[in-house]
Amino acid sequence: MESSHEFVIHTQGLSKAYKGSKALDNLDLKVSRNSIFGFLGPNGAGKSTTIKLLLGLIKPSSGAAAVFGQDIQQHSVDIRRRIGYLAQEPHYYEHMTARQTLDFTARFFYSGPKKMIAARVQEMLEMVGLEDKADRPIRGFSGGERQRLGIAQAQVNYPDLLILDEPAASLDPQGRHDVLTVMEKLRQYTTIFYSTHILEDVQRVSDTVAILNRGQLVAEAPIQDLLAGKSGASIYQVTLQGDAGLTEHAHSRLASQPWVQKISTANKAGLVTWQVHVSDEDAAENQLLRVLLEECCLKVKAFGRKTYNLEEIFLNLIGGSQDTPAAPTFSGLSSVRSN
């Protein structure tokens, strides 16, 4: 396949079937260099199958993929030399220490002076925050410490691509936080492609997100575009406080604007909230608030383009409940009052 070197990973129609059942169906994916790419989906969506294909552990049924511009079937060995990989549940020799484990792994890649290998091992221990436990047996490590050691092991050869399969799936909140912190540190050195079903983690660290469901790609976008709903309708949300007659008058005036498509209304605790669907974002940015402030004594409590919670987007895309949207987030003005 033809693949631009702009992308570390580029798949075209990549598919994998087992006994006639498709685990992955026509996956088209592009992963940019030096990004953190979140590969999201429920259990059984095809995430691990994709990773196995990229690593050359299984062969595709159809389609093609390139890593570093090289075909995954023709250049599998060369590709793997430049990849660091962490399995979902890494296993170790329990009697060995973290330092011994990294030293053992490093010697598969380096044949230079022992001091240089020792320096690289120490660098990795410090990177993942295990320098104070470097010489303790792994059998006493927590789940989060084991995952951080796994990342250090995957990173010890300075890979151009780091693939992490569910790196925080079984960890407690502190363990997850520590693993995500390490991932953020590593973004300056490599491209990180990681699979997960933990939505909060994706929202925190990812540059770009792809959502897979039943083997098919249902969304791929920069995380900020996805959260802003740029792939769907443009909606501005405004919360008002004031006399019912004033809000009704403002509603009529706003609805008459040519760039307003519809207004949805909700009332709670003496406040009225409108979701204003617009056809022209520039007009909404420049005129919406001005139209509302023409009404004397009407207080605008919050205003801004509606942003979305990743859980809401995820459930909508994979066919989950659409009746319980996440709480809206506001940006911009707060407690502005007209005179």
C-alpha positions in Angstrom: 0.0 0.0 0.0 1.0 3.6 -0.5 1.4 5.4 2.8 2.6 8.9 3.7 5.5 9.1 6.1 3.6 11.8 7.9 1.7 9.0 9.7 3.2 6.5 12.0 0.2 4.2 11.5 -1.9 4.1 8.3 -4.5 1.4 7.7 -6.7 1.0 4.6 -9.7 -1.4 4.7 -7.9 -3.5 7.3 -10.0 -6.5 8.2 -9.7 -9.7 10.2 -12.2 -12.6 10.3 -12.3 -15.7 12.4 -14.3 -18.6 11.1 -16.4 -16.2 9.0 -17.0 -13.7 11.8 -15.4 -10.3 11.4 -13.4 -9.1 14.4 -12.3 -6.1 12.4 -14.1 -4.6 9.4 -12.5 -2.2 6.9 -10.6 -0.1 9.4 -9.2 3.1 7.9 -6.9 4.8 10.5 -4.2 7.5 10.5 -2.0 8.1 13.5 0.2 11.2 13.3 3.7 11.4 14.7 4.4 12.4 18.3 0.7 12.2 19.3 -1.1 10.4 22.0 -3.8 8.4 20.1 -6.6 6.9 22.2 -8.1 3.8 20.6 -11.5 3.5 22.3 -14.2 0.9 22.4 -16.1 -1.5 24.5 -14.8 -5.0 25.3 -14.8 -7.1 22.1 -14.8 -4.1 19.8 -11.6 -5.2 17.9 -9.0 -3.1 19.7 -6.7 -6.0 20.6 -7.1 -7.5 17.2 -5.9 -4.3 15.6 -2.9 -4.2 17.8 -2.0 -7.8 17.0 -2.3 -7.0 13.3 0.0 -4.0 13.6 2.6 -6.0 15.5 2.5 -8.8 12.9 1.3 -11.4 15.4 -1.6 -12.2 13.1 -2.3 -11.7 9.4 -5.1 -9.6 8.0 -7.9 -11.3 6.1 -8.1 -8.3 3.7 -6.9 -4.7 3.5 -3.5 -3.3 4.3 -1.6 -1.3 6.9 1.7 0.5 7.1 3.7 1.4 10.2 6.5 3.9 9.6 5.5 3.8 5.9 6.4 0.0 5.8 3.9 -2.7 5.0 3.1 -4.7 8.2 3.3 -8.1 6.4 6.4 -7.5 4.3 8.5 -5.6 6.9 7.1 -7.0 10.2 10.6 -7.6 11.7 11.9 -4.2 10.9 8.8 -2.6 12.2 8.9 -4.4 15.5 12.5 -3.2 16.1 11.2 0.3 16.4 8.1 -0.4 18.6 7.7 -0.7 22.3 4.8 -2.8 23.5 3.0 -3.3 26.8 0.5 -6.1 27.0 -2.7 -5.6 29.0 -1.4 -7.9 31.8 2.4 -7.9 31.8 4.2 -10.8 33.4 7.6 -10.8 35.1 10.0 -13.1 36.9 8.7 -12.3 40.4 12.0 -12.8 42.2 13.8 -10.2 40.0 14.0 -6.6 40.8 12.8 -3.7 38.6 16.4 -2.8 37.8 17.3 -6.4 36.9 14.2 -6.7 34.7 15.1 -3.6 32.7 18.7 -4.5 32.5 17.7 -7.9 31.1 15.4 -6.3 28.5 18.0 -3.6 27.6 20.6 -6.2 26.7 18.4 -7.5 23.8 18.9 -4.1 22.2 22.3 -2.8 23.4 25.7 -4.3 23.3 27.7 -1.3 24.4 29.5 -0.6 27.7 27.8 -1.8 30.9 27.8 1.7 32.2 25.8 3.0 29.3 23.2 0.2 29.7 23.1 0.9 33.5 22.5 4.7 32.8 19.7 3.9 30.4 18.0 1.6 33.0 18.3 4.3 35.6 16.8 6.9 33.3 13.8 4.7 32.7 13.4 4.0 36.5 13.3 7.7 37.1 11.0 8.3 34.2 8.3 6.0 35.6 9.0 7.0 39.3 10.4 3.6 40.5 13.9 4.7 41.4 13.1 4.3 45.1 11.9 0.7 44.5 14.4 -0.3 41.9 16.1 -3.0 43.9 13.0 -4.6 45.5 11.6 -7.9 44.2 8.7 -7.4 41.8 6.5 -9.8 43.7 5.8 -7.0 46.2 4.8 -4.4 43.5 1.3 -3.0 43.3 -0.7 -3.1 40.1 0.2 0.5 39.2 3.9 -0.1 39.8 3.8 -3.2 37.6 2.2 -1.2 34.8 4.8 1.6 35.2 7.6 -1.0 35.1 6.0 -2.4 31.9 6.0 1.0 30.3 9.7 1.5 31.2 10.4 -2.0 29.7 8.6 -1.1 26.5 10.4 2.3 26.3 13.9 1.1 27.1 14.9 0.8 23.4 13.9 4.3 22.5 11.0 3.2 20.3 9.5 5.4 17.7 6.1 4.0 18.5 4.8 2.9 21.9 1.8 0.6 21.8 -0.1 0.1 25.1 -3.0 -2.4 25.4 -5.4 -1.3 28.1 -2.5 0.2 30.3 -4.8 1.2 33.2 -7.7 -1.2 32.9 -7.3 -3.0 36.3 -5.8 -0.2 38.3 -7.2 1.9 41.2 -7.5 5.7 40.7 -4.0 6.4 42.1 -2.5 3.7 39.8 -4.3 5.1 36.8 -3.2 8.6 37.6 0.5 7.5 37.8 0.3 5.6 34.5 -1.3 8.6 32.7 1.4 10.9 34.2 4.1 8.7 32.7 2.3 8.7 29.3 2.2 12.5 29.3 6.0 12.6 30.0 6.7 10.3 27.1 4.8 12.3 24.5 7.9 14.3 23.7 9.9 11.2 22.8 7.6 9.0 20.9 4.2 8.4 19.4 1.8 6.6 21.8 -1.0 4.4 20.5 -3.1 3.0 23.3 -6.3 1.0 23.6 -8.7 1.5 26.5 -12.4 1.6 27.5 -11.8 4.1 30.3 -13.4 7.3 29.0 -12.0 9.6 31.6 -8.4 8.6 30.8 -8.9 9.3 27.1 -10.3 12.7 27.8 -7.4 13.6 30.0 -4.3 12.7 27.9 -5.3 12.0 24.2 -4.7 14.3 21.2 -6.8 12.2 18.9 -9.4 9.6 19.5 -10.8 6.8 17.4 -13.9 4.9 18.6 -14.4 1.3 17.5 -17.6 -0.7 17.9 -18.2 -4.3 16.7 -15.1 -4.1 14.6 -16.0 -0.9 12.8 -14.7 2.6 13.1 -17.5 4.9 14.1 -15.5 8.1 14.8 -12.0 9.5 14.5 -11.2 13.1 15.4 -9.0 15.4 17.6 -10.3 15.1 21.1 -11.2 18.8 21.3 -13.3 18.6 18.1 -15.1 15.6 19.4 -15.9 17.2 22.7 -17.0 20.4 21.0 -19.4 18.5 18.8 -17.9 19.9 15.6 -19.0 16.8 13.7 -22.6 17.5 14.5 -25.0 20.4 15.0 -23.7 23.8 16.3 -25.4 24.4 19.6 -25.0 27.3 22.0 -26.3 27.1 25.5 -27.4 30.0 27.6 -28.9 30.2 31.1 -31.1 33.1 32.1 -32.6 34.5 35.2 -35.5 37.0 35.1 -39.2 37.5 34.9 -41.1 35.0 32.7 -42.4 37.8 30.5 -38.9 39.0 29.8 -37.6 35.6 29.0 -40.5 34.9 26.7 -39.9 38.2 24.9 -36.2 37.5 24.5 -37.1 34.0 23.3 -39.3 35.4 20.5 -36.7 37.9 19.4 -33.9 35.3 19.4 -36.0 32.7 17.5 -36.7 35.3 14.7 -33.0 35.6 13.9 -32.3 34.0 10.5 -29.3 32.0 11.8 -31.3 30.3 14.6 -32.8 26.9 13.6 -34.5 26.0 16.9 -34.4 26.6 20.6 -34.9 23.9 23.2 -35.9 25.0 26.7 -35.5 23.6 30.2 -36.4 25.2 33.6 -34.8 24.4 36.9 -34.5 26.2 40.2 -35.7 29.6 38.9 -33.4 29.5 35.9 -34.3 28.9 32.3 -31.7 27.2 30.0 -31.9 27.3 26.2 -30.0 25.2 23.8 -29.9 27.3 20.6 -29.2 25.4 17.4 -27.6 27.7 14.8 -26.7 27.5 11.2 -24.0 30.2 11.3 -21.5 30.0 14.1 -20.0 33.4 13.4 -23.3 35.1 13.6 -24.1 33.3 16.9 -20.7 34.3 18.4 -21.2 38.0 17.4 -25.0 38.5 17.9 -26.6 35.9 20.2 -25.5 37.5 23.5 -26.2 41.0 22.2 -29.8 40.0 21.3 -30.3 38.7 24.8 -28.8 41.8 26.5 -31.2 44.1 24.8 -33.8 43.0 27.3 -33.6 45.2 30.4 -33.1 43.5 33.8 -32.6 40.0 32.2 -29.6 38.3 33.8 -27.4 36.0 31.7 -25.9 33.5 34.2 -23.9 31.5 31.6 -23.3 31.5 27.9 -21.1 29.5 25.5 -21.0 26.8 22.9 -22.2 23.5 24.2 -19.4 21.0 24.9 -19.9 17.3 25.4 -18.8 14.8 27.9 -17.0 11.9 26.2 -19.3 9.4 27.8 -22.3 11.0 26.1 -20.6 11.0 22.8 -19.4 7.4 23.2 -22.8 6.0 24.2 -24.5 7.8 21.4 -22.0 6.5 18.8 -22.2 2.8 19.9 -25.9 2.8 20.3 -26.2 3.4 24.1 -28.9 5.4 25.8 -29.5 8.9 24.4 -31.9 9.9 27.1 -29.4 10.8 29.8 -27.1 13.4 28.4 -24.2 14.6 30.5 -24.3 17.9 32.3 -23.3 20.7 29.9 -20.1 22.6 30.3 -20.0 26.4 29.8 -17.2 28.6 28.7 -17.1 32.3 28.4 -19.3 34.7 30.4 -20.6 34.1 33.9 -23.2 36.1 35.8 -23.5 39.0 33.2 -26.3 41.4 33.8 -27.8 43.9 31.4 -28.5 47.4 32.5 
